[in-house]
Amino acid sequence: MPKQRLDEVGTDPDYRFTYANERTFLAWIRTSLALVAAGVAVIELLPGKDDDVQSYIVGVPLIALGTVLPLLSLRRWGANERAMRLGQSLPRTRLLQLLAWWVTATAALAAVIFFATGR
């Protein structure tokens, strides 16, 4: 059985909730763009040698999360929209925990590298 499109499921929710869900999705997109930009900045702008692997150790995880986050946020948007159309509670997500732990781990790694190299 083919998966139903969102506009074919349940009834239309109050447009204010739909717009709020969309604004949240767009906020996730802005966050992902910021993560990619931060990762590129770390790799390209931090002082060091051209072959300095330390900037890649910090920058690549930020770029990776910024690359995956839009897909995860699109999935979350769809799940929320579906729940609203069916009059159900919004589903829980671990997306916030993933983002918090990933950024914290990357920042801690950057701090360790910074203090270990004396920059």
C-alpha positions in Angstrom: 0.0 0.0 0.0 1.5 3.3 -1.0 2.2 5.9 1.7 -0.5 8.6 1.9 0.5 12.2 1.2 0.2 14.5 4.1 -2.7 16.5 2.6 -4.6 13.2 2.3 -4.3 12.3 6.0 -6.9 13.5 8.5 -8.3 17.0 8.5 -6.6 20.3 8.0 -5.3 21.6 11.4 -5.6 25.2 12.4 -3.4 27.1 10.0 -1.6 28.8 12.9 -0.3 25.5 14.0 0.8 24.6 10.5 2.7 27.8 10.2 4.3 27.3 13.6 5.4 23.9 12.5 6.8 25.4 9.3 8.7 28.2 11.3 10.2 25.5 13.5 11.4 23.6 10.4 12.9 26.8 9.0 14.7 27.4 12.3 16.3 23.9 12.0 17.3 24.8 8.5 19.0 28.0 9.7 20.7 26.0 12.4 22.0 23.5 9.9 23.3 26.3 7.6 25.1 27.9 10.6 26.7 24.6 11.5 28.0 24.1 8.0 29.3 27.7 7.9 31.0 27.2 11.3 32.6 24.0 10.1 33.9 25.6 6.9 35.1 28.6 8.9 37.0 26.4 11.4 38.7 24.5 8.5 39.5 27.6 6.4 40.1 30.4 8.8 41.8 29.0 11.9 45.6 29.7 11.9 47.8 26.7 11.2 49.5 24.8 8.5 47.7 23.9 5.3 47.8 20.2 6.2 46.7 20.9 9.8 44.4 18.0 10.6 43.3 19.5 13.9 41.0 22.0 12.2 39.4 19.2 10.2 38.9 17.2 13.4 36.7 20.1 14.7 35.2 21.4 11.4 34.1 18.1 9.7 31.8 17.0 12.5 30.1 20.4 12.4 29.7 20.1 8.6 28.4 16.5 9.0 25.8 17.5 11.5 24.8 20.5 9.3 24.4 18.1 6.4 22.2 15.5 8.2 20.1 18.0 10.3 17.9 19.2 7.4 16.8 15.6 6.6 16.1 14.9 10.3 14.2 18.2 10.6 12.1 17.4 7.5 11.2 14.1 9.0 10.2 15.8 12.3 8.1 18.4 10.4 6.2 15.6 8.6 5.6 13.7 11.8 4.3 16.8 13.5 2.1 17.7 10.6 0.7 14.2 10.4 0.0 14.1 14.2 -1.8 17.5 14.0 -3.9 16.3 11.1 -5.0 13.2 13.0 -5.6 15.1 16.3 -2.8 13.2 18.1 -0.1 14.3 20.5 3.0 15.5 18.8 5.7 12.8 18.7 8.7 13.0 20.9 12.1 13.5 19.3 15.7 13.0 20.2 16.8 15.6 17.6 17.4 18.3 20.3 19.5 15.9 22.3 21.5 14.9 19.2 22.2 18.5 18.4 23.1 19.4 22.0 25.5 16.5 22.5 27.1 16.8 19.1 27.8 20.5 19.5 29.0 20.0 23.1 31.4 17.2 22.0 32.7 19.2 19.1 33.3 22.2 21.4 35.0 20.1 24.0 37.2 18.6 21.3 38.1 22.1 20.0 39.0 23.2 23.6 41.3 20.1 24.1 43.0 20.8 20.8 43.3 24.5 21.5 44.9 23.9 24.9 47.1 21.0 23.8 48.6 22.9 20.9 48.9 26.2 22.8 47.2 28.3 20.2 
